[in-house]
Amino acid sequence: MSILYFDHAASSWPKPPAVVEAMTRCITEFAANPGRGSHQLGVRASRVLFEGRKQLAQLFDIANPNDISYALNTTAALNLAIKGYVKPGDHVICTGVEHNSVRRPLEYMRTHHQVQVSYAPMDVQGNVDLQQLERLIQPNTTLMVCNHSSNLLGTILPLEAIGAMMKKHGVKLLVDAAQTAGVLEIDVQAMGIDMLAFPGHKGLLGPQGTGGLYIAPDLELEPLLHGGTGSQSEAIEQPKVRPDRYEAGTQNTVGIAGLVEGVKFIRNETVERIHTKEWTQIQMLMEGLMAIPGVVLYGPELGVNKTGIVAFNVAQAEASEVAFILDQSFQIAVRSGYHCTPLAHETAGTFGSGAVRASIGYYTTNQEVEQFIHAIQEISRHYAH
């Protein structure tokens, strides 16, 4: 029996065939060190990196592809953005549904670098009150960090309104697009985004170990890593030129070759069509789960725009037990527990119990959604007895 994969919020799977083919071609034909040699293999590898920046720039409406620095994942990108920009004495605001990739770096900066941190209160569905958010801004507020969509609740935050508010107060906006890159329209110009952290291995349908950070041209970050860049090698200090300044060491050329094809696939399919399909399926899934006695759903209600995530619990059952039964008895992969976002669980009222998270992706079918609903019906009946 094949696995029914409902864990796309962690990593999308499977990948488009072109992604696999590009990675195979790269590693067998030209996986030399990019930017380090003038020989033809090195040049070909360098072209892959530039093509990736170009494709990403077009997807996110970024004027200069060199303002995109590659990173291992969203977590690495967020760490570079936060630790590279925030200074002692600064005040930072984030929301009450942030991932630990935001919370932990901020708490580190609070503890070790005298940075003040405020968490904007959210309602139980993960929505932010913009008036309350604006009241948190202080004279020393330099940065607002928020996810585009919660990885637990699927709630979509109003980035354009938040971006406009921050611009009015001279505060920079850092967006965690872990759940939305490739799934929702992102326009860094229109949304007032100063830094955008994104993964390659989720909605962009690329491999793990890929991602990046867009850094607005007027921002200067302190690099997290110092070392070889292939440029200005005679200089003692890290070069100022982008993207080299933020990309010390050999890049993941094979992974980025796959990411290029993932982004091309997304752009060809269009983000709008992908989101419409996922939203339709998540509504089908929510409707089916809501009809099952003892099942409790969290996050936006039926009919409200959200990403392809639904968090829920089955009465009388531990979340981890439900996930185990789905895996072992039904061959269905989900994620249970706290999803690296205890803040969002506190907001949703599930901090003591955790939750089961089902997340859909590009390759999810309506039939798989129906099979998922049937599995939860069976589990619910078992616990009802």
SEMI-119272 format. One line per field, with one value per residue (C-alpha): x, y, z; residue in three letters; residue number from 1. Coordinates in nm, 4 decimals. Layout:
BEGIN
X	[X,...]
Y	[Y,...]
Z	[Z,...]
residuo	[ALA,...]
num	[NUM,...]
//
This chain:
BEGIN
X	[0.0000,0.1366,0.1710,-0.0911,0.1228,-0.0421,0.2724,0.3424,0.3752,0.6994,0.8282,0.6508,0.6632,0.6861,0.8765,0.8102,1.0115,1.2020,1.3441,1.4874,1.6197,1.7939,1.9654,2.0789,2.2093,2.3983,2.5685,2.6649,2.7671,2.8907,2.8810,3.2006,3.2489,3.0468,3.2171,3.5567,3.7048,3.7047,3.6914,3.3789,3.2368,3.2640,3.1056,2.8172,2.7629,2.7661,2.4990,2.2677,2.2974,2.2230,1.9287,1.7840,1.8128,1.6534,1.3572,1.3019,1.3269,1.0567,0.8343,0.8590,0.8856,1.2427,1.4185,1.7759,1.8369,2.1613,1.9555,1.8673,2.1123,2.0831,2.0428,2.0091,1.6457,1.4093,1.5592,1.9078,1.7623,1.5691,1.8770,2.0797,1.8029,1.7442,2.1002,2.2440,2.0106,1.9030,2.1374,2.1579,1.8895,1.6560,1.2923,1.1435,0.7779,0.6542,0.3196,0.1773,0.1826,0.5510,0.7607,1.0578,1.2786,1.1684,1.1042,1.4332,1.6635,1.4654,1.4825,1.8562,1.8942,1.6881,1.9026,2.2465,2.2209,1.9805,1.7102,1.3478,1.0838,0.7044,0.4565,0.1422,-0.1706,-0.3768,-0.7310,-0.7890,-0.7979,-0.4576,-0.5683,-0.3894,-0.5627,-0.3866,-0.4705,-0.3215,-0.0189,0.0396,0.0238,0.3262,0.5522,0.8050,1.0630,1.3350,1.1345,1.3489,1.1975,0.8649,0.8808,0.5778,0.4914,0.2754,0.0740,0.0810,0.2266,-0.0309,-0.3509,-0.3073,-0.4193,-0.3051,-0.1856,-0.2597,0.0945,0.0095,-0.1572,0.1250,0.3880,0.2221,0.1974,0.5633,0.6757,0.4777,0.6701,1.0106,1.0155,1.1590,0.9436,1.0848,0.8449,0.8680,0.7253,0.7813,0.4178,0.3425,0.6336,0.4960,0.1450,0.0352,0.1209,0.4180,0.5211,0.7950,0.7353,0.3574,0.3658,0.6431,0.8630,1.2229,1.3410,1.1784,1.2909,1.1724,1.2329,1.3030,1.1681,0.8030,0.5754,0.8558,0.8770,1.2572,1.4816,1.5698,1.8805,1.7654,1.6041,1.7043,1.6700,1.5746,1.7428,1.6200,1.8967,1.8933,1.9642,2.3064,2.3276,2.6178,2.7055,2.6617,2.9346,3.2763,3.4985,3.5653,3.3476,3.5481,3.5542,3.7924,3.9984,4.2850,4.0695,4.0923,3.7274,3.4114,3.3381,3.0603,2.9310,2.6062,2.5289,2.8843,2.8732,2.6149,2.7231,3.0563,3.1530,3.0466,2.6806,2.4416,2.4611,2.2882,1.9998,1.9666,1.9551,1.6475,1.5054,1.5331,1.3048,1.0660,1.0262,0.9825,0.7118,0.5333,0.5526,0.4167,0.1272,0.0764,0.0544,-0.3100,-0.4152,-0.2123,-0.3688,-0.7206,-0.6750,-0.5286,-0.7946,-1.0744,-0.9286,-0.8681,-1.2323,-1.3373,-1.1173,-1.2452,-1.6077,-1.5541,-1.3765,-1.6386,-1.9062,-1.7257,-1.8408,-1.5642,-1.3354,-1.2339,-1.0753,-0.8531,-0.7847,-0.9968,-1.3525,-1.4894,-1.5035,-1.2256,-0.9141,-0.6208,-0.3303,-0.3563,-0.3290,-0.5839,-0.5053,-0.7436,-0.7863,-1.0028,-1.1845,-1.0391,-0.7308,-0.3788,-0.2616,0.0486,-0.1660,-0.3899,-0.0831,0.0602,-0.2635,-0.2879,0.0664,0.0539,-0.3050,-0.3928,-0.0529,-0.1234,0.1598,0.0726,0.2494,0.1448,0.2685,0.3693,0.4976,0.7908,0.5396,0.4363,0.3343,0.0650,-0.0522,-0.0854,-0.2924,-0.5127,-0.5578,-0.3829,-0.0608,-0.1394,-0.2441,-0.0773,-0.2676,-0.2721,-0.1795,-0.2827,-0.1375,-0.1982,0.0141,0.0273,0.0005,-0.2782,-0.5894,-0.9577,-0.9615,-0.6810,-0.8772,-1.1780,-0.9564,-0.8213,-1.1722,-1.2687,-0.9633,-1.0529,-1.4118,-1.2776,-1.0466,-1.3238,-1.5604,-1.2939,-1.2494,-1.6230,-1.6528]
Y	[0.0000,0.3440,0.6184,0.8925,1.1958,1.4692,1.6372,1.8961,2.1749,2.0034,1.9102,1.8699,1.5217,1.3873,1.6365,1.7127,1.4781,1.7773,1.8486,1.4973,1.5054,1.8414,1.7222,1.4001,1.5904,1.8351,1.5749,1.3560,1.6251,1.9458,1.9488,2.1509,2.4382,2.7437,3.0825,2.9351,2.8395,2.9801,2.6357,2.5360,2.3095,2.5827,2.8342,2.5980,2.5453,2.9235,2.9657,2.7348,2.9611,3.2724,3.1098,3.0219,3.3812,3.5030,3.2643,3.3512,3.7246,3.6966,3.4917,3.7402,4.0666,4.1333,4.3934,4.2650,3.8851,3.9485,4.0673,3.7000,3.4995,3.1216,2.9456,2.5870,2.6477,2.9104,2.8737,2.9696,3.2620,3.3895,3.3635,3.5684,3.8300,3.8633,3.8331,4.0248,4.3230,4.3656,4.5593,4.5903,4.8276,4.7585,4.6611,4.3858,4.2902,3.9499,3.7716,3.5171,3.2403,3.2403,2.9308,2.8574,2.9656,3.3184,3.2882,3.1242,3.3686,3.6578,3.5148,3.4583,3.8250,3.9257,3.7201,3.7888,4.1220,4.3403,4.3342,4.3970,4.1642,4.2085,3.9440,4.0761,3.9115,3.7007,3.5677,3.1935,3.1519,3.3166,3.6614,3.9797,4.3013,4.5723,4.8461,4.6429,4.5717,4.9412,5.0200,4.7936,5.0136,5.2105,5.4766,5.2060,4.9506,4.8523,4.5262,4.3460,3.9716,3.7703,3.4589,3.4923,3.1906,2.9933,2.6433,2.5197,2.7079,2.8026,3.1596,3.4130,3.7451,4.0759,4.1510,4.4582,4.6273,4.5249,4.6384,4.9781,5.0260,4.9418,5.1685,5.4565,5.4097,5.3429,4.9806,4.7091,4.4026,4.0493,3.7833,3.4089,3.2586,2.8952,2.8045,3.0410,3.0604,2.8972,2.8722,3.2360,3.5431,3.7266,4.0668,4.2210,4.5642,4.5783,4.4209,4.6400,4.3416,4.4339,4.0770,3.7532,3.4161,3.1164,2.7401,2.5530,2.2212,2.3081,2.5004,2.5634,2.1842,2.1765,1.9532,1.9875,2.1911,2.4812,2.8177,3.1783,3.5307,3.8387,4.1476,4.4893,4.6937,4.9613,4.7078,4.5978,4.2826,4.1527,3.8127,3.5052,3.3173,3.4419,3.2587,3.1827,3.3485,3.3138,3.6933,3.9485,3.6631,3.8995,4.0970,4.0139,4.0939,3.9509,4.1266,4.3866,4.2785,4.0802,3.7955,3.6889,3.8785,3.6357,3.3151,3.2041,2.8517,2.6175,2.6395,2.3476,2.3514,2.0148,2.1175,2.4581,2.2889,2.1078,2.4250,2.6051,2.3460,2.3567,2.7337,2.7026,2.4425,2.6758,2.9719,2.7611,2.6253,2.9704,3.0336,3.1350,2.7978,2.6068,2.7959,2.7580,2.3795,2.3508,2.5753,2.3745,2.0501,2.1839,2.2987,1.9469,1.8026,2.0435,1.9789,1.6036,1.6260,1.8623,1.6005,1.3408,1.3260,1.4133,1.5835,1.9417,2.1714,2.4743,2.7873,2.9739,2.8564,2.6892,2.9329,3.1608,3.1882,2.9896,2.7706,2.3931,2.3092,2.1802,2.1128,1.8969,1.6552,1.3476,1.3338,1.0885,1.0319,1.1656,1.3498,1.1312,0.8177,0.9334,1.0033,0.6607,0.4821,0.6791,0.5750,0.2112,0.1160,0.3475,0.4308,0.8035,1.0421,1.3417,1.5432,1.5530,1.7368,2.1023,2.1547,2.3698,2.6445,2.6413,3.0063,2.9097,2.6272,2.8734,3.0965,2.8073,2.6697,2.3395,2.3893,2.1085,1.8553,1.9405,1.8559,1.6471,1.8471,1.7383,1.9420,1.9042,1.9926,2.0108,1.6352,1.5691,1.4247,1.4491,1.0716,1.0944,1.3585,1.1232,0.8371,1.0619,1.1530,0.7840,0.6976,0.9606,0.8311,0.4839,0.6176,0.8307,0.5301,0.3262,0.5883,0.6468,0.2883]
Z	[0.0000,-0.0877,0.1727,0.1816,0.2543,0.4620,0.5962,0.3249,0.5849,0.6927,0.3454,0.0138,-0.1366,-0.3996,-0.6158,-0.9825,-1.2110,-1.3526,-1.0039,-0.9746,-1.3314,-1.2794,-0.9612,-1.1272,-1.4297,-1.2080,-0.9903,-1.2855,-1.5348,-1.3710,-0.9907,-0.9599,-0.7170,-0.8271,-0.8265,-0.7426,-1.0789,-1.4300,-1.5915,-1.7809,-1.5081,-1.2449,-1.4806,-1.5522,-1.1789,-1.1240,-1.3900,-1.1917,-0.8875,-1.0894,-1.2670,-0.9269,-0.8078,-1.1308,-1.1038,-0.7363,-0.8073,-1.0720,-0.8405,-0.5509,-0.7560,-0.6415,-0.8558,-0.8202,-0.8064,-0.6163,-0.3192,-0.2655,-0.0563,-0.0470,0.2875,0.4087,0.5072,0.6461,0.9926,0.8713,0.6764,0.9794,1.2007,0.9519,0.9303,1.3055,1.4364,1.1440,1.1780,1.5416,1.7720,2.1545,2.2814,1.9886,2.0330,1.8152,1.7697,1.6569,1.6670,1.9073,1.6450,1.5477,1.4868,1.7138,1.4211,1.5106,1.8820,1.9796,1.7965,1.9445,2.2947,2.2444,2.1488,2.4518,2.6898,2.5427,2.3605,2.5622,2.2936,2.3947,2.2484,2.2399,2.1266,1.9593,2.1046,1.8636,1.8757,1.9094,1.5311,1.4881,1.3678,1.4733,1.5820,1.3821,1.6346,1.9189,1.7010,1.6317,2.0045,2.0600,1.8456,2.0537,1.9622,1.9620,1.7598,1.4620,1.3389,1.3031,1.2410,1.1362,0.9457,0.6372,0.7488,1.0739,1.0415,1.2934,1.2118,0.8456,0.9230,0.6623,0.8041,0.6221,0.5082,0.3014,0.5994,0.8347,0.5829,0.5377,0.9146,0.9699,0.6885,0.8430,1.1681,1.0084,1.1246,0.9002,0.8201,0.8165,0.6842,0.7456,0.4248,0.5262,0.4557,0.1686,-0.0763,-0.3906,-0.2428,-0.1965,-0.4016,-0.2474,-0.3819,-0.1698,-0.3274,-0.2852,0.0616,0.1992,0.2857,0.3771,0.4344,0.3179,0.4527,0.2508,0.2170,-0.1032,0.0222,0.0886,-0.1485,-0.3980,-0.4489,-0.4334,-0.2210,0.1459,0.2232,0.0050,0.0775,0.1046,0.2339,0.0352,0.1809,0.0647,-0.1037,0.1679,0.4452,0.5641,0.7756,0.9792,0.8215,1.0404,0.8543,0.7481,0.5033,0.1411,-0.1212,-0.4398,-0.4719,-0.3207,-0.1759,-0.1028,0.1464,0.5170,0.5856,0.4349,0.1026,0.0910,-0.2503,-0.2648,-0.2569,-0.1638,0.1657,0.3037,0.1292,0.2749,0.1757,-0.1029,-0.1968,-0.2477,-0.6281,-0.6704,-0.4449,-0.6107,-0.9523,-0.8254,-0.6713,-1.0065,-1.1637,-0.8690,-0.9056,-1.2821,-1.2193,-0.9756,-1.2133,-1.4992,-1.2913,-1.1289,-0.7560,-0.7921,-0.9368,-0.6793,-0.3883,-0.5276,-0.5527,-0.2020,-0.0490,-0.2126,-0.0790,0.2710,0.2824,0.1804,0.4530,0.7184,0.6253,0.6507,0.9870,1.1326,1.0674,1.2816,1.6486,1.8945,1.6419,1.7291,1.4684,1.5342,1.3294,1.0742,1.0236,0.7120,0.4206,0.5483,0.3301,0.4684,0.3605,0.3210,0.6913,0.9402,1.3063,1.5063,1.7940,1.8445,2.1791,2.4316,2.2138,2.2491,1.9371,1.9144,1.9363,1.6518,1.4374,1.5211,1.4266,1.1016,1.0138,1.1189,1.0356,0.7485,0.5890,0.6355,0.7287,0.9513,1.2196,1.5853,1.8943,1.9135,1.5558,1.6793,1.7597,2.1263,2.0843,1.8337,2.0600,2.3474,2.1177,2.0019,2.3547,2.2760,2.4688,2.7134,2.4531,2.1250,1.8089,1.4949,1.1837,0.8373,0.5526,0.1817,-0.1186,-0.4951,-0.5501,-0.2965,-0.4632,-0.3690,-0.3266,-0.0704,0.1204,0.1296,0.2519,0.5265,0.6445,0.6452,0.8582,1.1203,1.1231,1.2072,1.4789,1.6305,1.6411,1.8193,2.0919,2.1254,2.2426]
residuo	[MET,SER,ILE,LEU,TYR,PHE,ASP,HIS,ALA,ALA,SER,SER,TRP,PRO,LYS,PRO,PRO,ALA,VAL,VAL,GLU,ALA,MET,THR,ARG,CYS,ILE,THR,GLU,PHE,ALA,ALA,ASN,PRO,GLY,ARG,GLY,SER,HIS,GLN,LEU,GLY,VAL,ARG,ALA,SER,ARG,VAL,LEU,PHE,GLU,GLY,ARG,LYS,GLN,LEU,ALA,GLN,LEU,PHE,ASP,ILE,ALA,ASN,PRO,ASN,ASP,ILE,SER,TYR,ALA,LEU,ASN,THR,THR,ALA,ALA,LEU,ASN,LEU,ALA,ILE,LYS,GLY,TYR,VAL,LYS,PRO,GLY,ASP,HIS,VAL,ILE,CYS,THR,GLY,VAL,GLU,HIS,ASN,SER,VAL,ARG,ARG,PRO,LEU,GLU,TYR,MET,ARG,THR,HIS,HIS,GLN,VAL,GLN,VAL,SER,TYR,ALA,PRO,MET,ASP,VAL,GLN,GLY,ASN,VAL,ASP,LEU,GLN,GLN,LEU,GLU,ARG,LEU,ILE,GLN,PRO,ASN,THR,THR,LEU,MET,VAL,CYS,ASN,HIS,SER,SER,ASN,LEU,LEU,GLY,THR,ILE,LEU,PRO,LEU,GLU,ALA,ILE,GLY,ALA,MET,MET,LYS,LYS,HIS,GLY,VAL,LYS,LEU,LEU,VAL,ASP,ALA,ALA,GLN,THR,ALA,GLY,VAL,LEU,GLU,ILE,ASP,VAL,GLN,ALA,MET,GLY,ILE,ASP,MET,LEU,ALA,PHE,PRO,GLY,HIS,LYS,GLY,LEU,LEU,GLY,PRO,GLN,GLY,THR,GLY,GLY,LEU,TYR,ILE,ALA,PRO,ASP,LEU,GLU,LEU,GLU,PRO,LEU,LEU,HIS,GLY,GLY,THR,GLY,SER,GLN,SER,GLU,ALA,ILE,GLU,GLN,PRO,LYS,VAL,ARG,PRO,ASP,ARG,TYR,GLU,ALA,GLY,THR,GLN,ASN,THR,VAL,GLY,ILE,ALA,GLY,LEU,VAL,GLU,GLY,VAL,LYS,PHE,ILE,ARG,ASN,GLU,THR,VAL,GLU,ARG,ILE,HIS,THR,LYS,GLU,TRP,THR,GLN,ILE,GLN,MET,LEU,MET,GLU,GLY,LEU,MET,ALA,ILE,PRO,GLY,VAL,VAL,LEU,TYR,GLY,PRO,GLU,LEU,GLY,VAL,ASN,LYS,THR,GLY,ILE,VAL,ALA,PHE,ASN,VAL,ALA,GLN,ALA,GLU,ALA,SER,GLU,VAL,ALA,PHE,ILE,LEU,ASP,GLN,SER,PHE,GLN,ILE,ALA,VAL,ARG,SER,GLY,TYR,HIS,CYS,THR,PRO,LEU,ALA,HIS,GLU,THR,ALA,GLY,THR,PHE,GLY,SER,GLY,ALA,VAL,ARG,ALA,SER,ILE,GLY,TYR,TYR,THR,THR,ASN,GLN,GLU,VAL,GLU,GLN,PHE,ILE,HIS,ALA,ILE,GLN,GLU,ILE,SER,ARG,HIS,TYR,ALA,HIS]
num	[1,2,3,4,5,6,7,8,9,10,11,12,13,14,15,16,17,18,19,20,21,22,23,24,25,26,27,28,29,30,31,32,33,34,35,36,37,38,39,40,41,42,43,44,45,46,47,48,49,50,51,52,53,54,55,56,57,58,59,60,61,62,63,64,65,66,67,68,69,70,71,72,73,74,75,76,77,78,79,80,81,82,83,84,85,86,87,88,89,90,91,92,93,94,95,96,97,98,99,100,101,102,103,104,105,106,107,108,109,110,111,112,113,114,115,116,117,118,119,120,121,122,123,124,125,126,127,128,129,130,131,132,133,134,135,136,137,138,139,140,141,142,143,144,145,146,147,148,149,150,151,152,153,154,155,156,157,158,159,160,161,162,163,164,165,166,167,168,169,170,171,172,173,174,175,176,177,178,179,180,181,182,183,184,185,186,187,188,189,190,191,192,193,194,195,196,197,198,199,200,201,202,203,204,205,206,207,208,209,210,211,212,213,214,215,216,217,218,219,220,221,222,223,224,225,226,227,228,229,230,231,232,233,234,235,236,237,238,239,240,241,242,243,244,245,246,247,248,249,250,251,252,253,254,255,256,257,258,259,260,261,262,263,264,265,266,267,268,269,270,271,272,273,274,275,276,277,278,279,280,281,282,283,284,285,286,287,288,289,290,291,292,293,294,295,296,297,298,299,300,301,302,303,304,305,306,307,308,309,310,311,312,313,314,315,316,317,318,319,320,321,322,323,324,325,326,327,328,329,330,331,332,333,334,335,336,337,338,339,340,341,342,343,344,345,346,347,348,349,350,351,352,353,354,355,356,357,358,359,360,361,362,363,364,365,366,367,368,369,370,371,372,373,374,375,376,377,378,379,380,381,382,383,384,385]
//
